[in-house]
């Protein structure tokens, strides 16, 4: 018996979300994670200036950089979602313009009549 690769409920929920919802969630969460990374960086700098052990402030510095760059990665994903939203909007506008042009072309051809003998 072969077990099918089932998705977790969270992955199913994310797949059902609209691009706009995904963009909003990722952009807000990226700002929160970036701010948290900066808070840890500030704490690391405080511990450096206060004279704590090197391992203490170095640990906080490493944690802050990991959190900050995770926030940047999430922000990059939100930019991807936003560009997908814009490209879909542009695609819909172009398709609408093509349909309109096609209708105008058909009506122009219907008005055009060709006579067999133009002198009559």
N, C-alpha and C positions, 0 to 999 in steps of 0.2 A: 504494500500500500504506500502510495506516494503522498506526502503531506504537501498541500499547496501553500505557497508563500502568502500567508494572510497578513494584511496590514493592521496595524494597531488602530484603535478607535480615534486616537489623536490625528493620525495620518489621514484617515477617512474624512475627518472633520475639516482639516486644512485643505484637502482636495476639493471639497464642496464649496469652500469660501470663494467669494468673488475676488477679482484682482484688486479692487479698490479696498476691500476689507483687509486683504493680506498686506497691501501697501501701508495702510494706516497702522496696523498692528506692528509691523516691522520697523517703521520709522519711529514710532513712539518708544518702542522697546529699545531701539538702538540709542536714542538719546538718554534713556535711563541708564543703560549699561555704560555708555561713555562717561556720564556724570559719576557713576559709581567708581569707575577706573580712576578718574581724576581725584575723587575723595581719597582713595587708597594711596595715590601718588602724594597727595598733600600730607597724609599721615606718615608716609615713608620719609618725606622731607623733614617733617617735624621731629621724627625719631633720630634722624641724622644730626640735626642741629642741637637736639637735647642731650646728645652724648650717649645714646643707647648702644648696645653691642652692634657690631657690624652685621652679624647674621640677622638681627631683628629688622633693621631698616632695609637690608638687602632683600629679605623675604617679602616685606611689604612692597618694595619696588618691583619685584618679579610678579607678584600677584596683581599689582596695579597695571603693569604692562600687558599681562594676559587678558585682564578684563577689558582694558581699553581697546586692544586690537580685536577682541571678540565683538565689541560694539561697532567697530569699523566694518567688520565682516557683515554684521546684521544690516548696517546702513547701506552697504553695497548691494545687498539683496533687495532692500527697499527701492533702490534706484533702478534695479532690473524690473521690478514690478511696475514702477511708474513709467518706464519706457515701453513696457508691453501695453499699458493702458493707452498711452499716446499713439503707439503704432496701430492699435485696433481702431482708434478713433479716426486716424488718417485713412486707414484702409476702408472703413465704412463710408467716409466722405467721397473717396475716389470711386467706389462702387456705385454710389448714388449718382455721381456726376456722369459715369459711363451709362447708366440706365437712362438718365435724362437725355443724354446725347443720342442714344439709340432710338428713343421715342421720337425725338426731333427729326432724326434721319428718316424714320419710317413715314412720318407725316409729310415730309418734304417729297419723298418718292411717290406717295399716293396722290399728291397734287400735280405731279408731273405727268402729262399725257402726251403720248407720241402719236402723231397723225401719220397715216400712210401717205397721203398726198397733201402736202402743206398748201398747195395753190388753190385747193377747193374751199 
